[in-house]
Amino acid sequence: MYLTFDTMRAGLAGRGMMSEAILGLTPSWLSAFNPAAAALETFAHATAPYNKPVFDIDGLTPEIVHQLPFGNLLRFGAKPKAQKLLIVAPMSGHFATLLRSTVAEMNQDHEVYITDWADAKTVPLSAGHFDLNDYIDYIVEYLGIIGPAAHIIAVCQPSVPVFAATAIMNAERHPNTPASLTMMGGPIDTRCSPTEVNIMAAEKSFAWFEQNMIMNVPHYYAGGGRKVYPGFMQLTAFMTMNLSSHLMSHWHMFRALEAGDTETAQKTKDFYEEYRAVCDMTAEFYLQTVNEVFQRHLLPKGEFCYRGKKVDLAKITRTAILAVEGERDDISGIGQTKAALDLATSLKKGQKNYLMVKDAGHYGIFSGSKWREKVAPVVRAFIRTNKR
């Protein structure tokens, strides 16, 4: 199926390139305000393949400070006197650049690091496997590179393994235990206000996911033969959830192009160039996440294990926690992230904080105006209050 999809995608991309070629031969005076030209441009953009985007934050290129097979640690400039902040990007089908707005905002007054997870189809089989245990290992190793008293923001999916890593480091009195942890729209307990995503995960059997969502990477990729959950499957699922909204967005883009409003059309283009740039996850990581987080709810039940040993969230005593949720989040429902505050039973009241953002969807809590105006100021204040 992976090979079939690649073939279909190549065919559509070819037709898109043909549309662009036709546009290039059309005189500018004729293409402006021309419905046919607008349709060709919309089609070309919708069918173009999108590779890993670049951060491009005020001309700042992040440096790789630590390399591992399944993800690098990036830093956006050294700021010796600033608080160190690790932003953990989701490993859920999109690249870390999806958090460009998050990084740009926090980089103003923090030394910002981010996890740059690899596209699994580019990782050779010789690199071994990668699951939730390995994810936790990577977080601990990254914190070791950053140093003591760092702060963490976990956006969506990584909330679970980062929460677990924080408990493990607290229990071990690890010298690089984070000073604070902010979890944003994370599936800590998906039994709370279950969304369509949560309901699907609960209704389907584990065997169904294993048989229908896992594919072999074609031989022409560096990771040929690796079993993965392809990024295009994730993208298809998300697009289908809000299909009418996506169709309407492209309709508005067409109308803007037809009217010669290139600025408005470009905003839509920019969003979808990022949104449609997807990457694969290893099969073992995806299936373990489905099974332990979305189906069996092991973390909130106190049954989540790391390397065969139960993770005790009550061991968290040195890391303050902030849970952030969006009122209209259709990925992680209200209460799912807040559940972390009840699970961290040893923290004092002042060490546990909660923010529910009115009218914000999933992406609104870490990107856009609501993030900048309503969330970031709270996160900054939380970090200042809990610095070591």
Sequence and secondary structure as in RCSB ss.txt:
>XXXX:A:sequence
MYLTFDTMRAGLAGRGMMSEAILGLTPSWLSAFNPAAAALETFAHATAPYNKPVFDIDGLTPEIVHQLPFGNLLR
FGAKPKAQKLLIVAPMSGHFATLLRSTVAEMNQDHEVYITDWADAKTVPLSAGHFDLNDYIDYIVEYLGIIGPAA
HIIAVCQPSVPVFAATAIMNAERHPNTPASLTMMGGPIDTRCSPTEVNIMAAEKSFAWFEQNMIMNVPHYYAGGG
RKVYPGFMQLTAFMTMNLSSHLMSHWHMFRALEAGDTETAQKTKDFYEEYRAVCDMTAEFYLQTVNEVFQRHLLP
KGEFCYRGKKVDLAKITRTAILAVEGERDDISGIGQTKAALDLATSLKKGQKNYLMVKDAGHYGIFSGSKWREKV
APVVRAFIRTNKR
>XXXX:A:secstr
 HHHHHHHHHHHHHHHHHHHHHHHHS HHHHTT HHHHHHHHHHHHHS        BTTB  EEEEEETTEEEEE
S   TTSEEEEEE   SSB GGGGHHHHHHHTTTEEEEEEEE  GGGS GGG    HHHHHHHHHHHHHHH TT 
EEEEESTTHHHHHHHHHHHHHTT TT  SEEEEES  S TTSS  HHHHHHHHS HHHHHHHS EE  TTSTTTT
 EEE HHHHHHHHHHHTHHHHHHHHHHHHHHHHTT HHHHHHHHHHHHHHT B  EEHHHHHHHIIIIIIS HHH
HT  EETTEE  GGG  S EEEEEEETT SSS TTTTTHHHHH TTS GGGEEEEEETT  TGGGTSSHHIIIII
HHHHHHHHHHT  
